[in-house]
Amino acid sequence: MRIVFMGTPGFAAQQLDALVTAGHDIVCVYSQPPRPAGRGKKDRKSEVQTRAEALGLPVRHPVSLKTPEAQAEFAALNADLAVVVAYGLILPQAVLDAPARGCWNIHASLLPRWRGAAPMQRAIMAGDSESGICIMQMEAGLDTGPVLLEGRTPILPDDTAGSLHDRLANIGSKLIVEAVAQADTLKPVAQPEDGVTYAHKIDKAEACIDWAEYAVTLDRKIRGLSPGQAAWTKLNGKRLKLLFSRVVPGDGASGTVIEGLTIACGTGAVQIDRVHLEGKSAQSAADFLNGVPLAPGTKLGDG
C-alpha cells in the first residue's frame, strides 16, 4: 500500500519502522520542522525525521498544511492511506480527503476516553486501570472519528508515563500493521457519546507538587509525569524532580521528611525512589541521600 506517514516523536518513529518492515511503500514522511533544543539551542530534527532519513525516505516538514500549495503537494503523492501518529498539526479537510482510504490515526487511549494531546499521562494521573491503542479513521473533530481496531493493556500500580508509553508503542506497531492488512474488511465503529474526556496538554504549572494533596493523588501525578516533564518540588532553593514514587503509611506536616525520602502529604505519605536534582544527573533515592542526607522534619517545597 502507498502510505504517507505523519508523525514527530519517538512513539511515532516506532510505528514508522513497523510499516516499513511490513513492506509498505512509504511515499513520504511528514514531521514537525527541526526546532532549537539542548543547551546550545541548535536546531534538532524530530525522531521521526531522523529515522526516516536513516531509512532513505523523503521527508517534508511544512509549518502549515492550510495553504493550497501544501495541500496540492500532499494530494500529488497519490497515496492509498495516510497514517498519523502524534504529528502536531491539524489536518485540513482537503488533506483528510486526499488519500484513497483517508487518514488513520494511531491514538494512545481507549476512545472516547482521553481524546487530545496527553492521553497516557492523563490516564495514569486519573488512576485509570486500563489504557490501549485505537486505530481511528480521522475526521475534522478532535479524535472523534470511528474506531477501526483496538488493543488494550492494564495500567499497573508501578507504571510511569514512560513504561506505559513503551508498552503502547509496541501494541500500536503490531496493531497498525494488522489494520492495514485488513483494510478491506475492517468495519468502523462510531465512538459512543458517553464517556468522552479530554487529555489536555500538561501545563507547566501542573508539574509543581502541592504536598497538601492526598498521597494517592501525588503518587499518580509523579508517575504520570515521569520521565518527560516530571513533577517537581524545591529543596534548599533547588528544583528536585521526582521520577518514581509509591504510596506508603505515614503522617506528618505536609511536605516534611518522615525518613529518608518518605514525604508526608495532606493524607498519607509517598516514598520517592528516584530523583533528579537541578544541576545533577537522575539517580536512585539511596544514591541521592548518600550525597544529600535529609534529617526528619526537613521541609520540601520551600524556596
ABEGO torsion letter per residue (X at the ends): XBBBBBBABAAAAAAAAAAAAAGBBBABBBBBBBBBBEAAGBBBBBAAAAAAAAAGBBBBBBABAABAAAAAAAAAAGBABBBBBGAGBBBBAAAAAABAAEBBBBBBBBOABGBEABAAAAAAAAGBABBEBBBBBBBABBGABBBABBBBBBBBAABBAAAAAAAAAAAAAAAAAAAAAAAAABBBBBBBABGBBBBBBBBAAAABBBAABBAAAAAAAAAAAOABAEBBBBBGGBBBBBABBBBBBEBEBBGBBABEABBBBABEBBBBABBBBBGBBBBBAAAAAAABBBBBGBBBGBX
